Amino acid sequence: MLKLPGVGPKMAHICMKIAWGEVTGIGVDTHVHRIANMMGWVKTKTPEQTEKALESWLSFDPWNEVNHLLVGFGQQICLPINPQCSSCLNKICPSSKAK
């Protein structure tokens, strides 16, 4: 899939899961990248680095859910501007502004 124009690693992983039911990796977008770094799970500069770091750290079982859960969380709660820290995991998040 990566040979198709405009298809990057994130979209390839998501398409493989949705179309063929195959989990080939973690689809990392800006939300997954930002949250993984904010929580201190990884220390990376790019989504591609975050993908590799998360895949080496997490067992295979949750790979399927990471993108879906963190994208929604990043769109609704852990916003890049004015995050909703008071309604979040502020007691365990190293980046929380609600401590």
HELIX and SHEET records of a PDB file:
HELIX    1   1 PRO A    9  TRP A   20  1                                  12    
HELIX    2   2 THR A   30  MET A   38  1                                   9    
HELIX    3   3 PRO A   47  TRP A   57  1                                  11    
HELIX    4   4 TRP A   63  GLN A   76  1                                  14    
HELIX    5   5 CYS A   85  SER A   87  5                                   3    
END                                                                             
